[in-house]
């Protein structure tokens, strides 16, 4: 099993997201995360999918996705040639004694405290997945009340990987 | 002009001649507008068969078949027909009426989310929410259905959109799809590689699938096989690419195929699979076709290549283009010794049957029937034992062999034969089914009578769901469960009820005489019941 990140440029039609997620579910492929948002050109949506499987499955995923009529472009975002970011919001229960250490930890990770309440703090943190995982694991001794993750969004590095639309 | 008028204009622009359908309120504007057109309408008796009949049209004309049904249950009934077409890559345009667009999603009377429901069985689907989109959507739909790997496209149209006024009707000449551009021409480098392998080959073979027929590449493929003397086998869907008695054709492969065809495929050193999916029934052990041989896989759908077996040389493209390109190459291929071996296999590995003389021998009957059928006749096999006997013993001359291969949908033969007959009224069209599959579409005898579609129907009657009975014979040691068809109607009386000539064949003695009557008039439908041994096996 290995992980792959695919970047899709799709026609912004109704139902396109369900066509893509439906393809994954009926063929039994994994989706670890999927993010979608309109591009600078409102006719298109960019989707970043993190998926996993063996080589044959990953090849089939790419080919089956390419067959969907709405998909304009599909490419793999290879780790060395791409940047990935994920955003998390995490709400941690804190006592008065714990509050400063969470703030310090958030500073170290260049996160932000975006909500403070008498019994808890909400932290916003952006980064690649290993940074996010590291931060969450450091919260081990605390009670995480709620955690929201966006899944990753990614882009290829440099101008070589840009798909230009006619 | 209303949206419904515009839809009819689109169908006329695409050259559609017949629409199979079943009306309901939500599709009534469409069926009202079609009265002003020369397009023929056929009232099928259940919606599933509308899609099967459209499939018969598509397979004979090479253009998408069209069916139109109402919303809710009309639309959901058509799903099996759509899935059947999807599995065999048959181009269809399925038009479904839908409730008023303002009521969508509120679970009103006869509302079903049909675009959502068919998502996994269509090549694409549309829900039209603006009447002015109709010309573009239809142009795209016909293009998508009939290019690349063909398949069904569904268009769902709310009743208010059918009734709305369209600003200006202009049917686009060209399709402008930013995202859909299938590859039809084969890569030149890959083509050269294939030729180089064939030059070295001692035991080459071509395995043809339904894709060759869908591409209309029969002539190209036959010419290539004949010029270089390369033997050919086929999958079930590829039957008819080569005439059955062609000296270079060795039969159907697979677990229900001919032993000599399987042996030929397994012992080859260069295997060219073309327009075939390498699915489990044709190739039960994909290892056998990749080990110790060069596997060339030609398909218009890149996702089929490598899905079930990893090829040595993948070649994406349409079979017609690729075999036209192959024809431009000059090379020599020496495989006379191999052809000699295969001819020996063909003689030695003939399956032996021990027919019970008290009944009709389905194998011999199908053989005699097809020998006596016209050269360009269309033979439609249903699903079950009748299908396997048909595959094994039907002799294709220059005609067509149609069946539901991928989905194995019982009841396919009669409506598909009706579609084929509608598309080719001068050709002999014969549906061969079992008594189980017959009862799944016997309501269409009324449609045949009403619309004068003279299909000839053969029912191989054994009072069992024979294929399942055979499976229970082998797997459950004759513990039969829910396969007994006792209670079936008297077919003679049934035929009489529909004013249809009828003959019963009880054993092989009267075979020729019944065939005389059956085949004497192409414009006369007929029902022939053949009594076959309930314990007969396909193997």
Interface residues (C-beta under 8 A of the other chain):
Chain A: X10 X11 X14 X15 X18 X19 X22 X26 X56 X59 X60 X63 X64 X66 X67 X69 X70 X71 X72 X165 X166
Chain B: X115 X116 X119 X120 X123 X124 X127 X144 X149 X177 X178 X179 X180 X301 X302 X303 X306 X307 X310
